[in-house]
Amino acid sequence: MMAMCKDMRSYSYVCLLEKPTSIKELVEQAAEETSLEKAAIETAIWKLTEQDIAYQPEPGKIRKL
């Protein structure tokens, strides 16, 4: 379903699938697999979109460029 990196401490170190992925599911899975808070994960995702590393093809979904 979803591929995650082991370490999300770096904003550019998030693995996303080639197809649109639910942001909610991504945040939930990352929170379970790391010790990061959900707010930090959401911020990392937002920064990926701001840096044009990822985009939202539809509301609530994210995809890498």
Secondary structure as the mmCIF struct_conf table of DSSP 4:
data_model
#
loop_
_struct_conf.conf_type_id
_struct_conf.id
_struct_conf.beg_label_comp_id
_struct_conf.beg_label_asym_id
_struct_conf.beg_label_seq_id
_struct_conf.end_label_comp_id
_struct_conf.end_label_asym_id
_struct_conf.end_label_seq_id
BEND BEND1 LYS A 6 LYS A 6
BEND BEND2 ARG A 9 SER A 10
TURN_TY1_P TURN_TY1_P1 TYR A 11 SER A 12
BEND BEND3 GLU A 18 LYS A 19
STRN STRN1 THR A 21 SER A 22
HELX_RH_AL_P HELX_RH_AL_P1 ILE A 23 GLU A 33
BEND BEND4 THR A 34 SER A 35
HELX_RH_AL_P HELX_RH_AL_P2 LYS A 38 GLU A 50
TURN_TY1_P TURN_TY1_P2 GLN A 51 ASP A 52
BEND BEND5 ILE A 53 ILE A 53
STRN STRN2 ALA A 54 TYR A 55
BEND BEND6 PRO A 57 GLU A 58
TURN_TY1_P TURN_TY1_P3 PRO A 59 GLY A 60
STRN STRN3 LYS A 61 LYS A 64
#
